[in-house]
Amino acid sequence: MVQPINPDKLAMLTEVRRLFPGNDGPAQRLRVREVLERGYSLSTFEASRYLDVYWCPARVMELRKAGLNIVTHWTVVETEAGEKHRVGNYLLVREVRNAA
């Protein structure tokens, strides 16, 4: 069964999609980056359905090349058709520096 998305996260994804329109690579990167910088994780499933980012791994790779420390955790999700898929779940890691 498809797991429902948290209503707060759905509202945030909808807002980000509205704030950064367009389907080109730069617009998609902006949407992915905005979600991650707000402290949320983002799965490829969520990116395609709610952000109009249909090749999220490419956008994440581009953001990594730009210097963002994004980690991937693998998870299994069930689609609306009842099929299970292994998808990446991305999270921005911010460095914590100890005061010396």
N, C-alpha and C positions, 0 to 999 in steps of 0.2 A: 504494500500500500504506500502511496506517495505521502511523504511526510510534509505536513503543512509548514509554510515558512512563517516565522515569527512576524506578527503584524507590524511591530516597530521597525524591523529590518526591511520588510516589504515597503513601508512608507519611505524609508531612507533611500532604497533602491529606486523607487519611483521619482523621488525628488532629484536624485543624481542624474537620472535619465533625462529629466526635464531641463536641468541646469546645463547639461553638456550635450546638445543635440548633434546629429550628424552620424554618418556611417563610415567615414574614413578612419584610417588607423589612428591619427592623432586624437580624434574625438573619442574613439573607443579607449585609447590609453588614458585619457583624462578621466573617463568614467571609472575605469578599474582603479586608477591611482586614488581618486577621491574616496571611493569606498574603503580601500585599505588604509588610507591616512586618517579616516574617521575611526579607525580601530576595529573595524569589522573584518571577519574572514569573508572570502568570496569563492564559491565553487564555480567550476565551469558550467554546471547546470544552471545556477543562478544568473551567471553572466549572460548566458544565451537567452534565457527566458525573460529576464527583467531589465537587462541593460542593453540588449541588442548587440552583444559582443559574441560573435559566433565562432571565433577562434581565439579564445582566451589565452591558451598557452603562448601564442605568438605575442600577444600584448604584454604578458607577464615577462617573457624573455626580453622584450624591448625595454621594459621598466627596470629589469635587472641590469641590463647594459648601461642604463642611465644612472646606475648607482644605488638603486633601492635594494634592500636586503629582504627578499620575499622568499619564504619557505613554502614548500608544498607538502601537504598531508593528504594521503590517499583515503578515499572513502567510497562506499557503494551507495548509490541512490537508485530509487525505483522511479521510472518515468510514468507518465499518465497512461501509457500503453501496458504497464505492468512489467516491463523489462528492467532488469537490474544492470547498471553500468558503473564501472570504476571511474571515478572522476577526481580531478585534483581540487583540493581546497587550499586556497592561498591565504597567507597571513603576512603582513608587514612586520618585520622585527626591528624594533628601535633599540639602538645600543644604549645601555645603561652605564654611565661612567661614574666610578667611585670618586668622591671628593678626596683629594690627597692633602 
